[in-house]
Amino acid sequence: VDLLLAAALVDLDPRAEPILGFLNDDLTRKRLTVGTALALVGRSTFDARARARLLPGGALVRHRLIELDEGPAFVGRSLRVPERVVGHLLGDDLPDPTLTGLLLDPRPGHADGTPIARVLATGADRVYVRERPQGTARSCAADAAHRLDVPLLVVDLSAVAAADLGGVVAAAVRDARLGDAVLMAGPVDRWREDRTRDPGSQFVYLRDVHNGEVWSATYQPTARQPDRY
């Protein structure tokens, strides 16, 4: 959080530009560099864990909360906070302009989203929902979000060009994270886990049609203790 606020300083108050130029030891550079930002939050540029927060794999950069300008050396690269994130810090939660025309209202209905809610409650970061011809997926997602007491962000990907898909999905994921919302995006091709990666897998879920209880055929991912083996 400290690094994010430090990087957003010039966007929150333009009067900070001369100060940042002085801190950078270059009056033409009016944004914090990686090295200056780390110094401001009391971290050394030799601190590997602190540096990792601003690397491409770090949460701040991976979730597009901070962007790094191109530069010859990592510690000399300037930090930039996207306008959408600055707006969020100021209390403005209007959707990212990238999502204009793509957001749909959650579709209330009588569909039961209990299975989705229970899977998400285990910490799963994604659920693939196969929609039936009568089209109840959005209603199921709305019910699941209601059960989890979180907002639902619905994004229609049907009209998005393939070249723009990456940017739209990234903006949607960031908006959902900023709003602590469940994100529903589609339609998508049938999803298969990447078998070359260890973190994920494919799971078989079972549901009792009488009481609605959900469990997995193996201990993970629902982590329910079995009655017996």
Salt bridges, closest charged atoms under 4 A:
ASP11 OD1 - ARG31 NH2 3.06
ASP13 OD2 - ARG15 NH2 2.98
ASP47 OD2 - ARG43 NH1 3.49
ASP69 OD2 - ARG80 NH2 3.19
GLU70 OE2 - ARG77 NH2 3.90
ASP93 OD1 - ARG84 NH2 3.78
ASP93 OD1 - HIS88 ND1 2.67
ASP96 OD2 - ARG174 NH2 2.67
ASP112 OD1 - ARG147 NH2 3.44
ASP112 OD2 - ARG207 NH2 2.89
ASP125 OD1 - ARG126 NE 3.46
ASP143 OD2 - ARG147 NE 2.61
ASP175 OD1 - ARG84 NE 3.01
GLU193 OE2 - ARG197 NH1 3.78
GLU213 OE1 - ARG224 NH2 3.15
